[in-house]
Amino acid sequence: MLKREDVILFSGGAQGAEAEFGACAERFGIEEVNFSFDGHKPPRTRGLRVLNHEELAAGEVSLAYVSRLMSRRYPDTPTFRKILQSIWYQINNGQEIYVVGAIQSDQTVRGGTGWGAEFAKLCNKPLFVFDQEKNGWFAWDGDASTWTALKGSDEPVIQHVHFTGTGTRVPSDAAAKAITALFERSFS
């Protein structure tokens, strides 16, 4: 079992799942780093790390590439680009990735959160998604390029000292409970 004082949650501190991950980290005595940028006001300010223009540029990704990879179009706005860049930092710093969202038929996760999940796949990092529509945890099997449902004792446990928690702005009650249960399994 990991020592709480060694563990760091990397997130964005945004409304919804990220705020829920942060609140759990605080309750369980886990350090938290929330990547943000000028003009963005996340509700979680504990561990806030505002990225400067050079740091944001390091996380630059082609919007055309992301749109093609995700099979959907995203807004070409400065704010959305900064969100993608800050997600790059969240995923890059985590050794394992936890996402709240919905897995779609093309194996991607819906929304901007989906880019974080796809980037985790590209980086070959352990990736877990709490699918709100299926009401359960799923693990990405990179070898089979598919999601595996996790039930009971197979549900994820945080294994690395640096992990990422991200997801939808509108988590269900079940998703909030799943995040809390993840921390309980990992740190109780």
C-alpha positions as CSV (number, residue, x, y, z in Angstrom):
1,M,0.0,0.0,0.0
2,L,1.2,3.5,-0.8
3,K,2.1,6.0,1.9
4,R,-0.3,9.0,1.6
5,E,2.6,11.5,2.1
6,D,4.3,10.1,-1.0
7,V,1.3,10.4,-3.3
8,I,0.3,13.3,-5.6
9,L,-2.9,13.7,-7.6
10,F,-2.5,15.6,-10.9
11,S,-5.7,17.2,-12.1
12,G,-7.2,20.4,-13.4
13,G,-9.4,21.4,-10.5
14,A,-12.3,22.0,-12.8
15,Q,-16.0,21.7,-11.8
16,G,-17.3,18.2,-11.6
17,A,-15.1,15.0,-11.6
18,E,-11.9,16.9,-11.2
19,A,-13.2,18.8,-8.2
20,E,-14.4,15.5,-6.7
21,F,-11.0,13.9,-7.1
22,G,-9.5,17.0,-5.5
23,A,-11.9,16.9,-2.5
24,C,-11.1,13.2,-2.0
25,A,-7.4,13.9,-2.1
26,E,-7.8,16.6,0.5
27,R,-9.9,14.4,2.8
28,F,-7.4,11.5,2.5
29,G,-4.3,13.7,3.0
30,I,-3.0,13.4,-0.5
31,E,-1.1,16.2,-2.2
32,E,-2.8,17.8,-5.2
33,V,-1.5,19.7,-8.2
34,N,-4.2,21.4,-10.4
35,F,-2.9,22.7,-13.7
36,S,-4.6,25.8,-15.0
37,F,-3.9,28.9,-17.1
38,D,-4.5,32.7,-16.9
39,G,-8.2,33.5,-17.2
40,H,-9.4,30.1,-16.0
41,K,-10.9,30.0,-12.6
42,P,-11.2,26.4,-11.4
43,P,-13.3,25.8,-8.2
44,R,-10.3,23.9,-6.7
45,T,-7.4,26.1,-5.8
46,R,-5.5,23.8,-3.5
47,G,-2.2,23.0,-5.3
48,L,-3.1,25.4,-8.1
49,R,-0.3,25.6,-10.8
50,V,-0.9,28.3,-13.3
51,L,1.0,27.4,-16.5
52,N,2.8,30.2,-18.3
53,H,2.7,30.7,-22.1
54,E,6.0,28.7,-22.6
55,E,4.6,25.8,-20.5
56,L,1.3,25.8,-22.4
57,A,3.2,25.8,-25.7
58,A,5.0,22.6,-24.6
59,G,1.6,20.9,-24.4
60,E,0.5,22.1,-27.9
61,V,-1.2,19.5,-30.0
62,S,-2.7,19.8,-33.5
63,L,-6.5,20.4,-33.2
64,A,-6.9,18.6,-36.6
65,Y,-5.0,15.6,-35.2
66,V,-7.1,15.5,-32.0
67,S,-10.3,15.9,-34.1
68,R,-9.3,13.1,-36.4
69,L,-8.2,10.8,-33.6
70,M,-11.4,11.4,-31.7
71,S,-13.7,11.3,-34.8
72,R,-15.3,14.6,-33.9
73,R,-14.8,18.3,-34.2
74,Y,-13.7,20.6,-31.4
75,P,-13.9,24.4,-31.2
76,D,-10.8,26.2,-32.5
77,T,-10.7,28.8,-29.7
78,P,-7.7,30.0,-27.6
79,T,-9.5,28.7,-24.4
80,F,-10.1,25.2,-25.8
81,R,-6.5,25.0,-26.9
82,K,-5.4,25.9,-23.4
83,I,-7.7,23.3,-22.0
84,L,-6.1,20.6,-24.2
85,Q,-2.6,21.9,-23.3
86,S,-3.4,21.7,-19.6
87,I,-4.8,18.2,-20.0
88,W,-1.4,17.3,-21.6
89,Y,0.3,18.2,-18.3
90,Q,-2.2,16.2,-16.2
91,I,-1.7,13.1,-18.3
92,N,2.1,13.6,-18.7
93,N,2.6,13.9,-14.9
94,G,0.4,10.9,-13.9
95,Q,1.8,7.4,-13.9
96,E,-1.8,6.0,-14.1
97,I,-4.9,7.8,-15.2
98,Y,-8.5,7.8,-13.8
99,V,-11.3,9.3,-15.9
100,V,-15.0,9.8,-15.3
101,G,-17.0,9.9,-18.5
102,A,-18.7,7.6,-21.0
103,I,-17.0,5.2,-23.3
104,Q,-18.3,5.4,-26.9
105,S,-18.7,2.7,-29.5
106,D,-15.4,3.8,-31.2
107,Q,-13.6,3.0,-27.9
108,T,-12.9,6.8,-27.2
109,V,-14.3,8.7,-24.2
110,R,-16.8,11.5,-24.8
111,G,-15.8,15.1,-24.7
112,G,-12.6,17.0,-24.0
113,T,-11.9,14.4,-21.3
114,G,-11.6,12.0,-24.2
115,W,-8.4,13.6,-25.3
116,G,-6.9,12.9,-21.9
117,A,-7.9,9.2,-22.2
118,E,-6.5,9.0,-25.8
119,F,-3.3,10.7,-24.8
120,A,-2.9,8.2,-21.9
121,K,-3.4,5.3,-24.4
122,L,-0.7,6.9,-26.7
123,C,1.6,7.1,-23.7
124,N,0.8,3.5,-22.8
125,K,-0.2,4.4,-19.3
126,P,-2.6,2.4,-17.1
127,L,-6.0,3.9,-17.9
128,F,-9.2,3.4,-16.0
129,V,-12.6,5.0,-16.8
130,F,-15.7,5.1,-14.6
131,D,-18.4,4.9,-17.3
132,Q,-21.4,6.8,-16.0
133,E,-23.8,5.3,-18.5
134,K,-22.7,1.7,-17.7
135,N,-22.2,2.6,-14.0
136,G,-18.9,0.8,-13.6
137,W,-15.1,0.9,-13.9
138,F,-13.3,-0.2,-17.1
139,A,-9.6,-0.7,-17.7
140,W,-8.0,-0.1,-21.1
141,D,-6.2,-3.2,-22.5
142,G,-3.7,-1.8,-24.9
143,D,-2.8,-5.2,-26.3
144,A,-6.4,-6.0,-27.3
145,S,-7.4,-2.4,-27.9
146,T,-10.5,-2.8,-25.9
147,W,-12.0,-2.0,-22.5
148,T,-12.4,-4.6,-19.8
149,A,-15.2,-4.3,-17.2
150,L,-13.9,-4.3,-13.6
151,K,-16.2,-5.7,-10.9
152,G,-15.9,-6.2,-7.2
153,S,-12.4,-7.1,-6.1
154,D,-11.2,-6.2,-9.7
155,E,-12.1,-2.6,-9.3
156,P,-9.0,-0.3,-9.6
157,V,-6.7,0.6,-6.7
158,I,-4.2,3.4,-7.1
159,Q,-0.8,1.8,-7.5
160,H,1.5,4.7,-8.4
161,V,2.6,7.7,-6.3
162,H,1.7,10.0,-9.2
163,F,-1.8,9.6,-10.6
164,T,-4.2,11.7,-12.6
165,G,-7.9,12.2,-11.9
166,T,-10.0,13.9,-14.5
167,G,-13.4,13.8,-16.2
168,T,-16.8,15.2,-17.0
169,R,-18.1,18.5,-15.6
170,V,-21.3,16.7,-14.7
171,P,-20.5,13.5,-12.7
172,S,-23.4,11.3,-11.6
173,D,-24.0,10.5,-7.9
174,A,-22.6,7.0,-8.7
175,A,-19.5,8.5,-10.2
176,A,-18.9,10.6,-7.1
177,K,-19.3,7.5,-5.0
178,A,-16.9,5.6,-7.2
179,I,-14.2,8.2,-6.8
180,T,-14.6,8.1,-3.0
181,A,-14.5,4.3,-3.1
182,L,-11.3,4.4,-5.2
183,F,-9.6,6.5,-2.5
184,E,-11.0,4.2,0.2
185,R,-9.7,1.1,-1.5
186,S,-6.3,2.7,-2.1
187,F,-5.7,4.6,1.2
188,S,-7.7,3.0,4.0
